[in-house]
Amino acid sequence: MTTADQPSTPIASGVTPERLGNLRTWNLGLAVLHAVQAVLIVVLSGDFVITVVSTFPEGPPGTRTPAAESLFDVRIGFAIGLFLALAAIDHLLTATVFRGTYESDLRGGINRFRWVEYSVSATIMVLLIGFYSGVTNITAVVAVIGANVAMILFGWIQERMNPPGRTTTTMMPFWFGTIAGIAPWVGILVQIVGSETVPGFVYGIVIVQFVLFFSFGLNQWLQYRGIGRWTDYVYGEKVYLVLSLAAKSLLAWQIYFPSLD
């Protein structure tokens, strides 16, 4: 068989040189938008902190739980600036230094940079949502981190297991990730329901971010079900970019105005 007769590697639908160039422009613009917001939040925010606490047992199982003790403080303005800065770095690198790898990944129907960044930035975000809902015990914090990172990594596996040119599509990683991703939100809901007083803006944060967080999952489901414009992989990639900017920007200012201004 000659080189010309060899089958070419399948390319994800919609990935063309022109559209990859357009995505570079998008990523450069998003890098600037996230970076500017990160600087503004860090500069404008005060020293407001939320304390992570512990309730380590002082006896055998069944012993009365002691009063919570402070472990460490989380400076909220810095945490917001961090998840915005991580997004800015991600977009900048995929548009410059790692552009070749990014575009090669997109041709293969995957974006490893998205999942690496989300595993950190989205986890910081859900931790902040939990903090404002009263989820501050170190044990719960560790569980939230584990569940959210698992959700993101299952999203990565979903892409790895469904390359372009496949004859069948598996949704197993997607559904496993959905189960993992719901867990922190159940904890947040339990905490809110059990609290005597919850500020109105906290309800706003939880509702808006819940809708946005699970819109990422809906975007992936539509991609792998091949529904409408989501048969185009680049379209799905742009939806991820828009959702990421919306979720991060809204959370940043939903927290800033009522508690950091």
FENPE-V921505 format. One line per field, one symbol per residue. phi: phi as a letter, one per 30 degrees, with the letter a starting at -180 (. if undefined). burial: # if it has 24 or more other C-alpha atoms within 12 Angstrom, else .. A space follows every 10 residues. Layout:
BEGIN
phi=???
burial=???
END
This chain:
BEGIN
phi=.dedddddde cedidbeddd dddddedddd eddddddede ddddddcebc cdcbbddcad ejdeddddcd caccddeddd edddddddde ddddcbeced dedddddcia bddedddeec dddddddddd edcjdbdedd ddddeddddd eddddddedd dbdeidcbbc cededddddd ddedddddde ddddddbbee ddeddddddd ddeddddded ddddcichdd dcddddddde dddddddddd deddddddbc d
burial=.......... #####....# ..##.##### #####.#### ##..#....# ###....... .......... ...#.##### ########## #####...#. .######### ########## ########## ########.# #.######## ########## ####...... #.##.###.# #####.###. ##........ .##.###.## .######### ####.....# ########## ########## ######...# .
END
